[in-house]
Amino acid sequence: MKLGIIIETKEYEKAWNAMRLAVTSKKNNHEVKVFLMGEGVEIENMEHDVYNIAEQVKKFHNIGGVILACGTCKESRNMKETEVCPINTMIDCMNMIEWADKVLTF
């Protein structure tokens, strides 16, 4: 299955669960793309005693997961693109939605 996951939150538990799902799906041989928008673009560096989102983001990246990040959302927060979260556009988000068999939004 091709799974598209849109993350719009930086709420620790929700973002952590979204990334855990991405990692689990990828490890179970599904194609997975994650699109970060709104405050979701901030999750790459978010750590918490219980919900370590940054760790899940790194795991996903290290197993070949694709993360796309809204350039406008990153720029409005004075954030630069990174190797893990490159800058993308709404066209890229739309392309991910068209590519996916299922899309989930957190």
Phi and psi in degrees as GROMACS dihedral restraints (atoms count N, CA, C in turn):
[ dihedral_restraints ]
;  ai    aj    ak    al  type     phi  dphi    fc
    3     4     5     6     1  -100.7    20    10
    4     5     6     7     1   116.5    20    10
    6     7     8     9     1  -113.7    20    10
    7     8     9    10     1   124.3    20    10
    9    10    11    12     1  -105.3    20    10
   10    11    12    13     1   130.0    20    10
   12    13    14    15     1  -122.0    20    10
   13    14    15    16     1   123.5    20    10
   15    16    17    18     1  -105.6    20    10
   16    17    18    19     1   124.7    20    10
   18    19    20    21     1  -114.4    20    10
   19    20    21    22     1   118.2    20    10
   21    22    23    24     1  -114.6    20    10
   22    23    24    25     1     6.6    20    10
   24    25    26    27     1  -121.6    20    10
   25    26    27    28     1   151.1    20    10
   27    28    29    30     1  -112.9    20    10
   28    29    30    31     1    15.3    20    10
   30    31    32    33     1   -65.2    20    10
   31    32    33    34     1   123.1    20    10
   33    34    35    36     1   -49.9    20    10
   34    35    36    37     1   -58.1    20    10
   36    37    38    39     1   -65.5    20    10
   37    38    39    40     1   -40.7    20    10
   39    40    41    42     1   -65.9    20    10
   40    41    42    43     1   -46.1    20    10
   42    43    44    45     1   -65.8    20    10
   43    44    45    46     1   -38.6    20    10
   45    46    47    48     1   -62.1    20    10
   46    47    48    49     1   -46.0    20    10
   48    49    50    51     1   -64.8    20    10
   49    50    51    52     1   -38.2    20    10
   51    52    53    54     1   -61.6    20    10
   52    53    54    55     1   -43.9    20    10
   54    55    56    57     1   -72.1    20    10
   55    56    57    58     1   -33.6    20    10
   57    58    59    60     1   -62.0    20    10
   58    59    60    61     1   -41.0    20    10
   60    61    62    63     1   -63.2    20    10
   61    62    63    64     1   -42.2    20    10
   63    64    65    66     1   -60.4    20    10
   64    65    66    67     1   -46.3    20    10
   66    67    68    69     1   -62.8    20    10
   67    68    69    70     1   -48.0    20    10
   69    70    71    72     1   -61.5    20    10
   70    71    72    73     1   -43.6    20    10
   72    73    74    75     1   -63.7    20    10
   73    74    75    76     1   -43.8    20    10
   75    76    77    78     1   -63.1    20    10
   76    77    78    79     1   -43.1    20    10
   78    79    80    81     1   -65.7    20    10
   79    80    81    82     1   -21.4    20    10
   81    82    83    84     1   -99.9    20    10
   82    83    84    85     1    29.5    20    10
   84    85    86    87     1    68.2    20    10
   85    86    87    88     1    24.1    20    10
   87    88    89    90     1   -95.2    20    10
   88    89    90    91     1   152.7    20    10
   90    91    92    93     1   -85.1    20    10
   91    92    93    94     1   130.6    20    10
   93    94    95    96     1  -135.5    20    10
   94    95    96    97     1   133.6    20    10
   96    97    98    99     1  -127.4    20    10
   97    98    99   100     1   139.6    20    10
   99   100   101   102     1  -117.0    20    10
  100   101   102   103     1   130.8    20    10
  102   103   104   105     1  -114.4    20    10
  103   104   105   106     1   123.7    20    10
  105   106   107   108     1   -99.3    20    10
  106   107   108   109     1   131.2    20    10
  108   109   110   111     1  -144.0    20    10
  109   110   111   112     1   165.5    20    10
  111   112   113   114     1    56.7    20    10
  112   113   114   115     1  -142.8    20    10
  114   115   116   117     1   -68.3    20    10
  115   116   117   118     1   -10.3    20    10
  117   118   119   120     1   -61.6    20    10
  118   119   120   121     1   -23.7    20    10
  120   121   122   123     1   -65.4    20    10
  121   122   123   124     1   -12.7    20    10
  123   124   125   126     1   -86.1    20    10
  124   125   126   127     1    -5.8    20    10
  126   127   128   129     1   -72.6    20    10
  127   128   129   130     1   -18.3    20    10
  129   130   131   132     1   -56.9    20    10
  130   131   132   133     1   -31.2    20    10
  132   133   134   135     1  -113.0    20    10
  133   134   135   136     1    13.3    20    10
  135   136   137   138     1   -86.3    20    10
  136   137   138   139     1   121.2    20    10
  138   139   140   141     1  -121.3    20    10
  139   140   141   142     1   148.5    20    10
  141   142   143   144     1  -149.0    20    10
  142   143   144   145     1   152.4    20    10
  144   145   146   147     1   -57.7    20    10
  145   146   147   148     1   -37.3    20    10
  147   148   149   150     1  -103.9    20    10
  148   149   150   151     1   -44.2    20    10
  150   151   152   153     1  -109.0    20    10
  151   152   153   154     1    81.3    20    10
  153   154   155   156     1   -85.2    20    10
  154   155   156   157     1    89.4    20    10
  156   157   158   159     1   -67.3    20    10
  157   158   159   160     1   -41.9    20    10
  159   160   161   162     1   -56.1    20    10
  160   161   162   163     1   -38.5    20    10
  162   163   164   165     1   -63.3    20    10
  163   164   165   166     1   -42.3    20    10
  165   166   167   168     1   -67.2    20    10
  166   167   168   169     1   -38.5    20    10
  168   169   170   171     1   -60.8    20    10
  169   170   171   172     1   -45.6    20    10
  171   172   173   174     1   -64.1    20    10
  172   173   174   175     1   -42.7    20    10
  174   175   176   177     1   -57.9    20    10
  175   176   177   178     1   -47.4    20    10
  177   178   179   180     1   -60.7    20    10
  178   179   180   181     1   -45.7    20    10
  180   181   182   183     1   -62.2    20    10
  181   182   183   184     1   -43.6    20    10
  183   184   185   186     1   -67.2    20    10
  184   185   186   187     1   -22.1    20    10
  186   187   188   189     1   -98.5    20    10
  187   188   189   190     1    13.4    20    10
  189   190   191   192     1    92.2    20    10
  190   191   192   193     1    14.0    20    10
  192   193   194   195     1   -69.8    20    10
  193   194   195   196     1   147.8    20    10
  195   196   197   198     1  -102.1    20    10
  196   197   198   199     1   124.5    20    10
  198   199   200   201     1  -117.6    20    10
  199   200   201   202     1   130.3    20    10
  201   202   203   204     1  -116.8    20    10
  202   203   204   205     1   142.9    20    10
  204   205   206   207     1  -130.8    20    10
  205   206   207   208     1   134.7    20    10
  207   208   209   210     1   -61.7    20    10
  208   209   210   211     1   117.5    20    10
  210   211   212   213     1   -61.8    20    10
  211   212   213   214     1   -42.1    20    10
  213   214   215   216     1   -62.0    20    10
  214   215   216   217     1   -41.1    20    10
  216   217   218   219     1   -67.6    20    10
  217   218   219   220     1   -39.7    20    10
  219   220   221   222     1   -68.0    20    10
  220   221   222   223     1   -45.1    20    10
  222   223   224   225     1   -63.4    20    10
  223   224   225   226     1   -36.6    20    10
  225   226   227   228     1   -66.5    20    10
  226   227   228   229     1   -15.5    20    10
  228   229   230   231     1  -107.7    20    10
  229   230   231   232     1    11.7    20    10
  231   232   233   234     1    55.5    20    10
  232   233   234   235     1    38.7    20    10
  234   235   236   237     1  -103.1    20    10
  235   236   237   238     1   144.4    20    10
  237   238   239   240     1   -98.6    20    10
  238   239   240   241     1   161.3    20    10
  240   241   242   243     1   -71.8    20    10
  241   242   243   244     1   155.3    20    10
  243   244   245   246     1  -128.6    20    10
  244   245   246   247     1   172.0    20    10
  246   247   248   249     1   -61.1    20    10
  247   248   249   250     1   -39.1    20    10
  249   250   251   252     1   -76.2    20    10
  250   251   252   253     1   -39.4    20    10
  252   253   254   255     1  -124.8    20    10
  253   254   255   256     1    79.1    20    10
  255   256   257   258     1   -71.7    20    10
  256   257   258   259     1   157.3    20    10
  258   259   260   261     1   -75.7    20    10
  259   260   261   262     1   134.3    20    10
  261   262   263   264     1  -135.9    20    10
  262   263   264   265     1  -178.0    20    10
  264   265   266   267     1  -124.1    20    10
  265   266   267   268     1   174.5    20    10
  267   268   269   270     1   -64.6    20    10
  268   269   270   271     1   -27.4    20    10
  270   271   272   273     1   -63.2    20    10
  271   272   273   274     1   -40.2    20    10
  273   274   275   276     1   -64.5    20    10
  274   275   276   277     1   -37.7    20    10
  276   277   278   279     1   -64.0    20    10
  277   278   279   280     1   -46.5    20    10
  279   280   281   282     1   -60.9    20    10
  280   281   282   283     1   -41.7    20    10
  282   283   284   285     1   -63.1    20    10
  283   284   285   286     1   -37.9    20    10
  285   286   287   288     1   -64.5    20    10
  286   287   288   289     1   -41.9    20    10
  288   289   290   291     1   -62.8    20    10
  289   290   291   292     1   -43.4    20    10
  291   292   293   294     1   -65.9    20    10
  292   293   294   295     1   -35.2    20    10
  294   295   296   297     1   -69.2    20    10
  295   296   297   298     1   -37.5    20    10
  297   298   299   300     1   -74.9    20    10
  298   299   300   301     1   146.2    20    10
  300   301   302   303     1   -77.2    20    10
  301   302   303   304     1   -34.9    20    10
  303   304   305   306     1  -139.9    20    10
  304   305   306   307     1   144.2    20    10
  306   307   308   309     1  -126.0    20    10
  307   308   309   310     1   130.9    20    10
  309   310   311   312     1  -117.9    20    10
  310   311   312   313     1   142.7    20    10
  312   313   314   315     1  -122.2    20    10
  313   314   315   316     1   130.9    20    10
